[in-house]
Amino acid sequence: MLVFNTQAKETGDGFSLALNASHVLSTGYSSNEPVPSKGRPSEDSDVVLKTDLVLSFAAVADSQHISASCMRTSSCLRHVLAYLKLNGDQLGLSMVSDLYVDDQDGRTKVTLSSAWPYGSPFSPRAPTRSSLYLNTIDITFVLKSIGFTESFDASSMFSGRSYLPFCTLLNRTLQKFVTLHLVRKSTAR
């Protein structure tokens, strides 16, 4: 397995928000041991969904880890879920599950199904020898408060209530991640 790390980061009114994503891919020939890789997959490699895609979520706010149960009910992840459902057709998704906490690893997750499953007649391309199979994307939100002089609990940004400046920052970060790291424009061959 190969692991490619990406980041989308934005700064706003008193906060910076980074969306760190680890894309876990397999080649079909390698072992199950994750191998960190630098950069992005090569341009001649097709990234293919062989099964449903699982997004797992974690968060850190000013060095404080947010629990999976808080993440599952947070306005942040409800917003991410609504974004994926609203834009599912344009992203090629046929189904977006509800948020759930995985009993095996304790992380909050969502499962995405492709509108063009692997091996179907509607798949954009048949897999090639250089195909990489996307298994999961592990996402960690890292929130840092900037310039607050009074006591401020950054973890409150992952509560059940939305804070408008945080939502604006989340929108920009999420849009950047989807545009630059989730959607890949196909090139003519």
N, C-alpha and C positions, 0 to 999 in steps of 0.2 A: 504494500500500500504506500502511496505517496501522499504527503500532506503539504498543501500550498497555503501559505498565510497571506491574507490581504487585510487592508485597513481602510475604512472610510472615516474621516474625522472632520468635525465642524466645531467652531467656536461661536458662542453667542453671548447674550446678556448675562454675564456672571458665571458661565459654564463652558466647559469643553466636553464634547461627547465623541468618543471613538467607538466604532463598531469593528471589533477585531474578529475576523472570520478565518477558520481553519477548514479548508476544503479537503475532505478525505476521499481520495480516488484510488481505484485499483486498476491494474492492467490486465488481470486475468492470468498473468504468468508469475507474479511476484508473491512473496510470503504475506502473511497477515500482520507482520510487524510494521508499524508506521515508520516511514522514512521521511524526515523533514526535507523539503525541497525549496530552493530559493527561486524567487521570481514567479513566473506564471508558466503553465504548460506551453510547450512550443506551438507555434502557429499552425504547424502541419498535423497536430494532434486534435482529433475530434473528442470532445467531452460528451459522453452519452449517459443518459439515465437508463440503467438496466432494470431497476426496481423503483418503488416510490422513494422520494427524497425526504430525509428526515432533517429538520433544522432543530438544533438543540440550543438552548439559551442559558446564559449566566449573566450576572452583572456585578460590578464593583463600583461603589460610590465613595469617593474620597478614601480609598483603601479598605472600605468595609464591604465584605461579601454579602450579597443579598440572597436570602434563602429561596429555594425552589418554590415553596408555597407562596411566598410574597410575589415572586416573579409571575406565577400562574395567574394571580388576581390583579396584577399591576396594570395600570392604564397604559403603560409603555407597551407591553406585549399585546394587550387588547388592540392597540393602535396598529401594531405590526400585523396582527391577524386580519384586521379590517382592511389594511392596505393590500395584503396578498389576495384576499377574497375579491376586493373591488377591481384589482388589476389582473386577476387570474387569467382571463381570456388573452390579454396581450402578452402575458408571461408564458402562455402555453400550458396552463394548469387546468385540469379537469376537476380536481377536488382539493380543498384545503381543509384539513381536519380541525377540530377544536384543540385548544391547548390542553396538554396533559403532563403529568409528572411521571417519568419512567421509574418504575420500582427498582430496576436493576442498577441504574447509576444516579438516581435522584435528581436528574436535570429536567427542566421544563422543555417540552418539545411540541412540534407541530409536524404533521406528515403531509407532503404534497404529492399529488399524482399528476403525471404528465398527460396532456391531451393526446400526445403521440407516443404511446409506450414503445419501448424497445421491442423490435421484432414485428411490430404491426405494419400493415401495408401503408399506414400514414406516417411512419417514421420519416424524418427529413432525409436521412441517409442510412445506408447499411453500415454497421461497424466495420472498421478497417483494422489492419494489424497495429496501427498506431493509435487506436481508440483508447481513451481512458474512461473508466466507469465511475461516475460520481456517486458516492455512497451516502455521505452526510456532510452537512456544514455545521460546525460548532461555532456559535456566535457568542461573543462576550461583549457586553456594553460596558465601557469604562467612562464614568462620569467624574469630572473634577470641577469643584467650585473654584472660581477665580475672583479674588479681590473682596471676599466677604470679611468684614472686620468683626461682626458679631457672630455669636454662635449660630451655626447653620447645619442642619442635618441633611446632607446630600442624599441619604438613602430614602428620604421622603419622596424623591422624584420617582421612585419605583413603588409608590403606594397605589391604592385604588382610585385616587383622584388625580386629575390632570392639572398641570401647572403650565399655563400658556407659553411662556418662554421656552420651557423644556420641550413642549410639543412641537414648537416651531423648529427647534434644533434637531429633534428626532426626525421630523419630516425631511429636512435637508440631508441628514446623515443617511437615512434609509433610501432616499432617492438616489444619492450618490452610490451607495452600495449596490443597489439593483442595477443601475445603469452601467457602472464600471466593472462590477465583479460577478454579477449573476446572469446578465444578458450578454451574449456574445453574438456579434453580428456575423452572419455567415458570408463567406467570400465565394465568388464564382470560381469554379474549377474547370 
